[in-house]
Amino acid sequence: MILIDPQLKAEFTQTAEKPPSPRSLNRFLSQAQSAVRLKGEVNVLLTTDSNQCALNRRFRHKNKTTDVLSFPATTDADFRDNNFAGDLSISLPVARRQASEHNHSLITELKVLILHGLLHLSGHDHETDSGEMAKKEEKLRTKLNLPTGLIERVDGRPKTAKKKSVPIKIAPELSRSRAS
């Protein structure tokens, strides 16, 4: 379920910009959850930079805002029985800046962030794995028709298809070594 922070709602009333549609994001959330094979309810909070910074400080001990935070459900049986997968928190101002930097819409950026967060909720961690999450994210982005993902941006190198090495035929007169 997509939730919009009341402070963000106030921000949108002061600008001409329309808030993202929870309906279309909920549709994507359901589609992405199926693609990730993550069962259970997921709540996604779209929030302000200051609230995201407070969450990041409280739970990760980092005093700065960030684009997406994931909070996987505890292994406590009470939560499992209630079919709860976890929560995501997304800074809408960060998402807006990143959308502008990568020349796509805010909705597209929110989808990229939701997919990334869902992978974390499903147990993936790009900071400790050997590229498994990056591979899965790339595959799912293609399936869900999304642009470059977060891991690629952080790594600083775009993922491209590997080129096949083609043997080069050297002319016989060039392949002989010249004696000097």
C-alpha positions as CSV (number, residue, x, y, z in Angstrom):
1,M,0.0,0.0,0.0
2,I,1.3,3.5,-0.9
3,L,1.1,6.0,1.8
4,I,1.8,9.7,1.4
5,D,3.3,11.7,4.3
6,P,0.9,14.5,5.3
7,Q,3.8,16.9,5.3
8,L,4.2,16.1,1.6
9,K,0.6,16.7,0.9
10,A,1.0,20.2,2.3
11,E,4.0,20.7,0.1
12,F,2.0,19.8,-3.0
13,T,-0.8,22.3,-2.1
14,Q,1.8,25.0,-2.3
15,T,3.0,24.1,-5.8
16,A,1.5,23.5,-9.2
17,E,3.0,20.0,-9.2
18,K,0.6,17.1,-8.7
19,P,1.4,14.3,-6.2
20,P,2.1,10.9,-7.6
21,S,-1.0,8.7,-8.0
22,P,-1.1,6.1,-5.3
23,R,-3.4,4.0,-7.6
24,S,-0.8,3.6,-10.4
25,L,2.0,3.1,-7.8
26,N,-0.1,0.4,-6.0
27,R,-0.5,-1.4,-9.4
28,F,3.2,-1.3,-10.0
29,L,3.9,-2.4,-6.4
30,S,1.8,-5.5,-7.0
31,Q,3.4,-6.2,-10.3
32,A,6.9,-5.8,-9.0
33,Q,6.2,-7.9,-5.9
34,S,5.1,-10.7,-8.1
35,A,8.2,-10.4,-10.3
36,V,10.4,-10.4,-7.1
37,R,8.3,-13.3,-5.7
38,L,7.9,-11.5,-2.4
39,K,4.8,-12.6,-0.6
40,G,3.0,-10.5,2.1
41,E,1.9,-7.0,2.5
42,V,4.3,-4.1,1.8
43,N,3.7,-0.6,2.9
44,V,5.5,2.2,0.9
45,L,5.8,5.6,2.6
46,L,6.5,8.6,0.4
47,T,8.0,11.1,2.7
48,T,10.1,14.3,3.1
49,D,13.9,14.6,3.2
50,S,13.7,15.6,6.9
51,N,11.6,12.5,7.9
52,Q,13.8,10.2,5.7
53,C,16.9,11.6,7.4
54,A,15.4,11.0,10.8
55,L,14.6,7.3,9.9
56,N,18.1,6.9,8.4
57,R,19.7,8.3,11.6
58,R,17.6,6.2,13.9
59,F,17.9,2.9,12.1
60,R,21.2,3.1,10.1
61,H,23.1,5.7,12.3
62,K,23.6,7.9,9.2
63,N,22.7,11.5,9.6
64,K,21.7,12.2,6.0
65,T,18.7,11.7,3.8
66,T,18.7,8.8,1.3
67,D,16.4,7.7,-1.5
68,V,15.0,4.4,-0.2
69,L,15.0,2.6,3.1
70,S,13.8,-1.0,3.6
71,F,12.5,-2.5,6.8
72,P,12.0,-6.2,6.4
73,A,9.4,-7.9,8.6
74,T,10.8,-9.5,11.7
75,T,11.0,-13.2,11.8
76,D,8.6,-13.1,14.7
77,A,5.7,-15.6,14.1
78,D,3.1,-12.9,14.8
79,F,4.2,-11.0,11.7
80,R,4.6,-14.0,9.5
81,D,1.1,-15.2,10.4
82,N,-0.3,-11.8,9.4
83,N,1.4,-12.1,6.0
84,F,3.5,-9.0,6.3
85,A,6.7,-8.6,4.2
86,G,7.9,-5.2,5.4
87,D,8.0,-1.4,4.8
88,L,9.7,0.9,2.4
89,S,10.3,4.6,3.0
90,I,11.1,6.8,0.0
91,S,12.2,10.4,0.1
92,L,10.1,12.1,-2.6
93,P,12.5,15.1,-2.9
94,V,15.4,12.8,-3.5
95,A,13.4,10.8,-6.0
96,R,12.5,14.1,-7.7
97,R,16.1,15.1,-8.0
98,Q,17.2,11.7,-9.2
99,A,14.5,11.6,-11.9
100,S,15.7,15.0,-13.1
101,E,19.4,13.8,-13.1
102,H,18.5,10.7,-15.1
103,N,16.0,12.4,-17.5
104,H,12.9,10.4,-16.6
105,S,9.7,11.1,-14.8
106,L,9.2,11.1,-11.0
107,I,6.8,8.1,-11.4
108,T,9.5,6.1,-13.2
109,E,12.1,7.0,-10.5
110,L,9.6,5.9,-7.8
111,K,9.2,2.6,-9.5
112,V,13.0,2.1,-9.7
113,L,13.2,2.8,-6.0
114,I,10.3,0.5,-5.1
115,L,11.9,-2.4,-7.1
116,H,15.2,-1.8,-5.3
117,G,13.5,-1.8,-1.9
118,L,11.5,-4.9,-2.7
119,L,14.7,-6.8,-3.5
120,H,16.1,-5.7,-0.1
121,L,12.8,-6.9,1.6
122,S,13.3,-10.3,-0.1
123,G,16.7,-10.7,1.5
124,H,19.1,-9.3,-1.1
125,D,21.9,-7.0,-0.1
126,H,24.2,-5.4,-2.8
127,E,26.6,-4.2,-0.1
128,T,27.5,-7.8,1.0
129,D,26.7,-10.0,-2.0
130,S,28.9,-10.7,-5.0
131,G,26.7,-9.0,-7.5
132,E,23.6,-11.3,-7.2
133,M,21.3,-8.4,-6.3
134,A,22.6,-6.3,-9.2
135,K,22.0,-9.1,-11.7
136,K,18.5,-9.7,-10.4
137,E,17.7,-6.0,-10.4
138,E,18.9,-5.7,-14.0
139,K,16.8,-8.6,-15.1
140,L,13.7,-7.4,-13.3
141,R,14.1,-3.8,-14.6
142,T,14.2,-5.2,-18.1
143,K,11.0,-7.2,-17.4
144,L,9.3,-4.2,-15.8
145,N,10.5,-1.8,-18.5
146,L,12.5,0.4,-16.2
147,P,15.7,2.4,-16.9
148,T,19.1,2.2,-15.1
149,G,18.9,0.9,-11.5
150,L,20.4,2.2,-8.3
151,I,23.2,-0.3,-8.1
152,E,24.4,0.6,-11.5
153,R,24.3,4.3,-10.6
154,V,26.3,3.8,-7.4
155,D,28.9,1.6,-9.1
156,G,29.3,4.4,-11.6
157,R,29.4,2.1,-14.6
158,P,26.5,1.4,-16.8
159,K,25.7,-2.3,-17.5
160,T,26.1,-3.1,-21.1
161,A,25.9,-6.4,-23.0
162,K,29.1,-8.2,-23.0
163,K,30.8,-8.1,-26.4
164,K,32.0,-11.3,-27.9
165,S,35.7,-11.4,-28.5
166,V,36.4,-11.8,-32.2
167,P,39.8,-13.2,-33.2
168,I,41.7,-10.8,-35.3
169,K,43.4,-12.2,-38.4
170,I,46.8,-10.6,-38.8
171,A,48.4,-10.3,-42.2
172,P,51.4,-12.7,-42.4
173,E,53.8,-9.9,-43.2
174,L,52.8,-8.1,-40.0
175,S,52.9,-11.1,-37.7
176,R,56.6,-11.9,-38.4
177,S,58.9,-10.1,-36.0
178,R,61.4,-7.9,-37.5
179,A,65.0,-8.3,-36.7
180,S,66.7,-5.1,-36.1
